[in-house]
Amino acid sequence: MRPLIDLLLSSLPTRTHAPPTVLTEQVAGGIVVPGSGRLVACLGVDDLVIVDMPDTLLVTTRARSQEVKRLVKKAKDAGWRQLL
């Protein structure tokens, strides 16, 4: 019987040899969610949350990530409904 991790890995789509979309150097404790296809490069920053989507870029700190709902409401009120 194959280990569970092998089964999970074998079910993932085959990776192409595309260049990475996230490059980091001297970064700690952050989260980067690449979703636009463009390169996200981080240098010397700690505890950031970066969500890069085709039509929106969100950058905040991990400590304030729970406050994103306020920013979403503000964006909706400003007319950015199609992004949310």
N, C-alpha and C positions, 0 to 999 in steps of 0.2 A: 504494500500500500504506500502511495506517495504521501509525503508530508503535506499538511494543509497549505503551507506557504507556497510550495511548488505548484499546487493546483490553482491557487489564486493567481500567481504570477503567469502561469500558462494561459489563463483566461483573458489576460490583458491584451489589447491590440499590440502588434509588433511595432516597436519603436523605429522610426526612421532616423537617419543620421543628420537631422536638422540641428542647427546651432541652438544652444540653450537660450531661453528667453529671460532668464534671471542670472545675473552675475553679482556676486557679493565679495567684498574684501573688508576684513576687520569689522564685521557686523555681528551683533549678538542679540538674541532674544526676540527677533522680529519675525514677522510673517509677511510673505509676498505672495499674492495671488495673481499670476499672470493670465490675462484673458484676452488681450488685444493682439497678441502676436508680435508686438514690438519688444525690443530689448528693455528690460528694467535693470538698471545698474545701481547698486547701493555701495557707498564707500564710507566707512567710519561712523555709521549710525547705529544706535542701539534701540531696541524695544519699539520699533515702528511697525505699523500695520499698513501695508500698501496693497490696494485692490485696483488693478489696472484692467479696465474693460474697454471695448472698442470706442464707447462714447462717453466714458466717465473715468476719472482718476480720483481715488480717495487715498489720502495720506493722513494718518493720525498716529497717536502713540497707543501702545497697548493699554496704558492706564486710562485712556479716554475712549477706548473702542466701544464701550457700552453706551456712549452718548451719541452714537451715530444716528439714532432715531430722530433726535432733534434736528440734525442736519438734513435728513431725508424730508422731514416735514417742511423745513425752510425752503428746500429745493422745489417741493410740490407747490408751495405757496407762491414761489417766484415764477411758476409756469413751466417747470422742467418735468412735467408729468410723464412724458414719453420715455424718460430715462429710468423711471422707478417702477 
